[in-house]
Amino acid sequence: MGVKTGYKQTEAGVIPEDWEVRPLGITMRLINGCAFSPQDWGTNGLPIIRIQNLNDLDASFNFYSGPVEDRNRIKAGDLLFAWSGTTGTSFGARVWGGPNGVLNQHIFKVIPDEAWLTSPYALLVLREVQKQIEKQAHGFKASFVHVKKADLVKVNLPIPTNKSEQTAIAETLNDADSLIESLEQLLAKKHHVKQGAMQELLTGKKRLSGFTEKWHKLRLGDCADTDPESLSSSTPAEYAFNYIALEDVDMGTLRSHTEQVFSSAPSRARRKLRKNDVVVSTVRPSLKSHFIFLAEDGEWVCSTGFCVLRCKDGVAHPKYVFCHMFGDFIARQINTLLTGSNYPAINSSDVRALEIPLPGYEEQTAIAAVLSDMDVEITTLETKLTKARQLKTGMMQELLTGRIRLI
């Protein structure tokens, strides 16, 4: 298959005819930081910019009061590349946004050659290089990446020779970043609002209009049946079901499941599920890998690492009880149970003994509806954010290779 008109085949792939391919080391200068030792650290002088500070601008600084060459000084707006660190966090490119300081080892100060690259475009290119390096990481401790300068400078970069095109690409992708950032901020606000609503509505500090009935404290064991159905050893070997393990759940969301047959299923696959069961994680419960089971069809079984609560009709509303699994009232009781234990786990008896404040069933239903509406808003925003991130990734792949040209 030939190369389409207006494009050419290069060592960096197919690119537009008016683009060039140049090694990273030709288009950018990489200056490594200083190799400080703990005895060099002090309380006065220039802040030492370490990888910890790249991850968190609020992280504390060590200071250096000795002589510093200009090449090792950094200021806000400088382009940096952490060449050793953890994928997705400390490794890779970013623009420094903190105070003037001196650069520590394991971080390059990057100075783009203006004859080839604008600074905003250089950042985009470095982040694409970062992704490629992270994809190649494999084996033991694959999440930790270390790249040598000698290898980094050899990476071939496809580069638009027209600086206006570089600027247009950077501005387009920055607009995508702005959309993602605004969605992230709105999502964080919605989570914060819901958390506040939970603290008030689930404890009776704030009552919904029309409800005045007195609340009571009840143990979960008094308002729900626990682990009501389980597979026995006499279950037919060919019995097929959908299985939910602990790792399939993430903070209230069922992410996945596997299809199993009893004869070859994990030994912990025992607890049967029905619609509206509240499923409580008893292993590392502080991670809150709880969920409410909403499927209506099929055979479903979860791990014995969960306790299944089947709420009694007219006594406890499943969604109200489920919301409590993420509130402070339950969390404090679980933390008390875990204090001093060698293994962070509780059991079904512990779950039965947990207490919740319980209004009348109608008020429970109303509270659950308010919080469910908030969950719908949050889910909608999460979907938009996921799509925005996917769109940004696709745009980068197309724009930084010239497969799509901006007018």
N, C-alpha and C positions, 0 to 999 in steps of 0.2 A: 504494500500500500504506500503510495507516494505522499510526499509532504505537500499540503495544500498551498495554493498561490499566496505569496506574501509572507511565507514562513520558511525557516531553514532548520536542518538537523544539526545539532551541536552536541558536545560532550555533556551539556546540561539538559539535553532533551530538545524538543521542537520549540523554537521561539520565533517571534517576529523577525523579519529580515533586518529591520533597523535597530534591533537590540544587539548587545554584545555580551560575551561571556568572559568574566574575569575572576581569578582566584580572590577569595576573601582577603588574603594578605596584601593584595595589590590595592584594593579599594578601601581598606580600613587599617588603621594602626592600632595594635593591641598592646597596652602597657599594663604589666602585672603590678599588683600591689606589693607593699613591703611585708617582709617576713618578720613580724613582731613576735616576741616571746612574752610570757606573762610578766617577767621582771621589767619589761619596757612599759607596762601599763601604769597609768597614774590617775590623778584626779584633776589635773590641770593640763592645758594645752589644747591641741586639736582633737576632736572626736575621731576615734578609729572606726572606720566604716567596715563592719564585718558582715558576713552572710546573714546573721541574725537580724541586723539592722535593715537589710534589704527586704526581709520578710515582713518586718514590723517596725514602722517609723517610731513607734512609742517604746521600743525596746531600749534598755539602758545602754549607754556608751562607756567604753574604756577610753582613756585619753593618752596622748603622747605629746611631750613637751620638748622633744629633741628637734634637731634640724630636719626639714622635709624638703625634698626636691619638688619643684613646680610640677613635674610630670606625675607625681604621686598624689597631688592635691586634687580634690574634687569639689564641685559646687552643684547647687540645684540646677537641673537641666542637663547635666552630663550623662552620656550614654554609657551604661555599664553592662558587663556580661560575666555572670558568676559561672566559672568553668568547672566547678566541683560542687555538687549538692544533690538535693532530692528532686525528682521529676515533679513538675506541677507546682512547686513552691520555690525552693531556694535556687534551683539551677536555671540558668538562662538569662535573657536580656530584659532590661528595664531602664527607665529614665529615673535618675536619682532625684528625689523630691525633698530631701532633708537638709541639714545644715552643712556648711563648708566643713571639710574634714580631710583626713588622710586615708588612703585606700589600703586595706589589709590584703594579704595574700589570698589566692583563690578567686580573685575578682579582677577582670580586665577593665581598664578605662579604654573606651573605644573612641577613636577619633577618625571619623569618615574623611576620605579624600574628596574634597569638594569638586574635584575635576570629574569624579564618577558618581558620587552619591549625595543627596540631600540627607540631613540628619534624620528626619522623620521616616524616610524610605529605608535608611540603614537599620533603624529599629525593626521595621517590618521584616526585612531580609534576615536579620539575626534571629528573630522569633521563628521564622520558617526553618532556619538551620537548626535551631533548638529542638523543634518538633522532630526533625529527621534523626537527630542524635538520640533523642529519647525513644523513638521507635526501634532503634537498633540495639538498645539496652536489653539484655536478656540474661537468664541464668540467675544464680544466687545474688541477692541484693540488687535485683534489676531496677528497683526504684531509685537507687543511688547512681548518679552519673558523674563520670570524670572524663574530661576531654583534654588532650594535650594540645598546646599551642601549635606544635608542628603539624598536627592533623587538621586543626581548625583553619589555618591560613591556606590550606590547599583546596578547601571546598570551593567548587565553581559556582558562581552566581550569575544568573541571567539578569541583565540590567538594561532598562530603557535608557537610550542615549539622550533622550529629550527630558530635561529636568521638569518641564511642565507636566509631562505624563507621570513622572514620579510623584509630583505634588498632588495631582488629581487622584492617583491611586491611594496615597496616604490620607487625603481628606475623605475619600469615600469610606475607607476602612475605619477612620476615626469616627465618622458618623455612625457606623455600625456599632463601634465600641460605646458611643454615647447612649445609643438605644439600649444596649445591654446593661450599662451602668444604671440607667434610669429605672429599668425593670427590676434590677437587683435591689435598688433602694426602696422601690415601692413594695416589693415582696417582703423585705425586712420589716417595713412599717406595718404591713398587714399581719405578719407573724406577731409583732409586738402588740398590736391592738387585740388580736385574738387571745394572746397570753393574759393580757389585762382583763379581758372579758371573762375568761375562764376563772381567774382568781376571784372575781366578784360574784359571778352567776353560780358557780359550783359550790360556793360557801354560804350563799344567802346574804352576802353583804349588799348586793343589789338585787332587788326583786323585780320581776317582770310585771307589767300592769295587770291588775285583776287578781293577783294571787296574794293571799294573806295567811294561809294555813301554816301552822307551826311545823318546823322541820324536826326530824329525828336522826340520830346516828344508828346505823345498822351495820352489822358485819356482812361482808359479801356472801358468806355462807348462809345467811338468813334470807337473802333476797335473790340468790341464784344457786342453781345446782352446779357443782364442780365436777368436771371430767365425767359427764353423764353417760357417755358411750365409748367403749374401747374395743379394739380387736382382740380376740382371745387366741390362744395357741391352736384352737380347733378351726380357725378361719380357713376356708378352702384355699389351697395353694394357688389356684388360678384367679383368685379375687383381685380385680384391677381397680386402681384408684389414683387420684391425683394427690401427691404428697407435698406437704409444706414443711421445710426444715427451718431452723433458726436463721440461717443465712439468707433465706428467701424474703425476709421481712426487714424493712428499714423504717423506723420511727413512724409507725402507723400505716405504712403502705406495703401491701403485698406485691413484691416486685416480680416474683417468678414461682414456679413449682416444677415438679418432675412427675412423669407418669411411671407408676410402679405396679408390680405384681407381688402379692403377699409372699410368695415363696422366695423371692430374691430382694425384697424390700429391706431397708435399714431396720435394725432391731428396735429403734426408737419410734418407728412409724406405727403408732397405736391409737391415738386419740381421734375419734370420728367427729366430724363437724356438720352442723346444720346452719341454715341461714340465720343471721343475727347473733350467732355465738360471739362472745367477746373472748379473744384469745390473748392470754397474758404470758409474756416471756418470763420464765423463772430462772433462766441462766443469764447471768450478767444483766439483771433487770434494770440497772441504771442506764443501759443503752436504749431502753424503752422500745424494744422490738415487738410491741403489741400491735394487734390489728383487730378489726371487726370483720367477721366473715359474712360476705354478702351474696355469694353465688347461690343460685337456686337449683341448678342442675348438676348431675354427676355425683360420683362418690369421692369424698374428700377426707383426707386424714392428715393430722399434723403430728409433729414430734412430741415425745413426752417431755421435751424441754419447755413445753408450754403447759399452762393450766387453762382449761376451757371452762368459761362461765356461761351458763345458759340461764338467762334471767327469767324469773317467775312472772307470768302474765299478771299485769295490773299492779305489780309490786315495784319492779325496777325496769326502767326503759333501757334497752341495750346501748343506745348511742349516748345516753347520759352517763351510764357506767363506764363506757369506753373513754369518754372525755376525761373522766377522773383519773384514768391511767396515766395521763400526761400532766396532771395538776400537782400542786405542791402538797396537798393533803395526803395523797397516797405516797408520794415520793419520800416524804419525811418518815413515814412508817417503814417503808422498805429500807431506807438508809439505816434506821435503828436496828432492823433485823440483820443487816450486813455488817454492822460495826463489830470489829474484832474477829470476824470469820476469816478463815484461810482461803476459802473459795467463794467468789461472789455469786451466790445462788440462794434461792428460796425454794420452797416446795408448795404443793397444792394446799397443804394444811395452813401454811403461812398466808396464802392468798385468801382462804376462807375466813381467816381471822382479821383481815384488813377491814377497817371501818370507813364508811363514807357518809357524809351528811345527805339525808334523803328527804326531799319534799314530797308532796303528793304526786301521783302518777301523771296527772295533766300538766303540772308545772315542770316535771322532768321532761315531758315531751316538748313543751314550749322551749325550754332551755336548750335541749338537743337540737331543735330546729334552728335556733339563732346561731349556734356554733357550727352547725352543718352548713348554713348559708355562708359563713365566713370561710369554711373549708373549700366550698365551691369557688369562691373568689380566689383563694390561694392557689388551688389547682389550675384554674384558668391562667393565672399569671405565670405559674411554673411552666405550663405548656408554651406560652408565648416566649418565655425566656429560653427554653430549650430550642425552639425554632429559630430564635434570633442568633443563638450561638452557632447552630448548624449553618445558618445562612452566612454568618461571618466566616466560618471555616471554609465553606465552598467558595465564597468571594475571594478569599486569600489565595486559594489554590488556582483560581482562574486568572486573577489579576496579576499575581506575581510571576506567572509563567507566560503572560501575554496571550493566553487562549481567548480571553475577552479583552478588547481594547475599549477604553473610555473615549467618548467623542470629545 
